[in-house]
């Protein structure tokens, strides 16, 4: 997400919708939703389709934010510093330390559904800590 898009998203977050018509509010919420999707799927290297694409992209974004805050202590440990320097990528069969599928695997999966299940479960448990 470029700087212009980030500034627009911040502006949309602070819009007062109390004086708007329903059509104007709908346009604001649609634009905000598309900007959030663009931000959330930056490090996802698989195609997201259907009604759940916003949900899955948001879950991957939350997972990334958790790793930036706490690191990863799985089979392949990753410190907060490593995550910040290298980034995280979500691929069909793995979550990798690095911007593509050829980085160090943090976790491998049999399918993208299994990967999304892991990410959602991780997010749910980290919320309760």
N, C-alpha and C positions, 0 to 999 in steps of 0.2 A: 504494500500500500504506500503510495507516494505521499508527500507532505500535503499536497493540495487536498487529497482525499481524506487524510487524517483531520485536517482543519475543518473540512465540511462535516465530517462525522461528529466532531466535537460541537460544532454549531448546531447540528440537528439534535444532539442530546439536550441542549439547553433551550430549545424553542418552546415558547409559551403557546400552547394549543387552545387555550380557553376562549379565544376570540375567533377561532378558525371555523370554517364550514367543514362538514364531514368530508367533502371531496379534497379540500386542502390538507386536512389531517391524514387522509389516506395516502396522498402523494408524499407527504413528509415521512410517514411510517414505511412506505415502500422504498423510498430512496435510502432511508436509514438501514433497512433490512438488507438491501443489496450491498451497501458499503460494509456492513458487518460481515456479510458472507465473503466479500472480497478480502477483508482483513483476516478472517478466520481460516480460509483455505489456502493461505500463502504457502504453507509448507506441506500440503497434502498433494501427493503425486499420483492420485487415482481420481477417476471421474466420479463425482457425486451427482446423483440424479434423484428425482422424485421429491415427495413432500418432506422427507427427512433430511435433505441435504443441509439445511440450515442447522438442524440439531446436531448432526455429526460433525460439521465444521466447527460449531461452537464447543463441542466436547473436546475436539483435538486442540483447539486454542486454549481451553482450560488446562488440559493435560500439559501442554507446553509451558504455560505459566507456572504450574506446579513444579515442573522440573527446573525451571529457572530459579524458583524459590528454594527448593529442597534438594535438588539433584535426583539421581536414580540409583537405587540400591538393589538391582536385580542381578541376573547372571553376569552381565557386563555392567560394572559400576560406572556411573558418570557423575562427576562433581558438578556443582552449579557453574563453576568457571568453565569447564569443558562444554557444557550445554550452551552457555552464553557465547563462547568463541566459535563453536562449530555449528550450532543450531540443531534442530530436530527435523526429521522428515518422516512422513507417514506414507508407506507404500503398501501394495496389495498384500504382501506376505511378511512385512516387517516394519518395525519402528527403528530408525537408524539415527545414530549420532553423525550428523553431517547433512548436507543439503540434498543428497540424492540417495538412491537405493544401494550405492556402492560404499557407503560409509560403514562404520562399525555398528553391527546389530546390537540394539539394546534388548530387543525381544523379537522372536519369530513366531509366525502364525500359519495356520493352514488356509485361512481365507481372510478377506477384508472384514467379513462379519465378525469373525473371532477377534480380530484386531480392535474393531469398534467396541465389542463387548468388554475387552480388557480395559480400554481407555475409559469407558463409562464407569466400570467398576472401580477403577483406580480413583477417578474423580469423586465418586460417592464415598469411598473410604477416607480420602484425604480431607473431605469436608467435615467428617465427624471427629477428626483428631484435634 
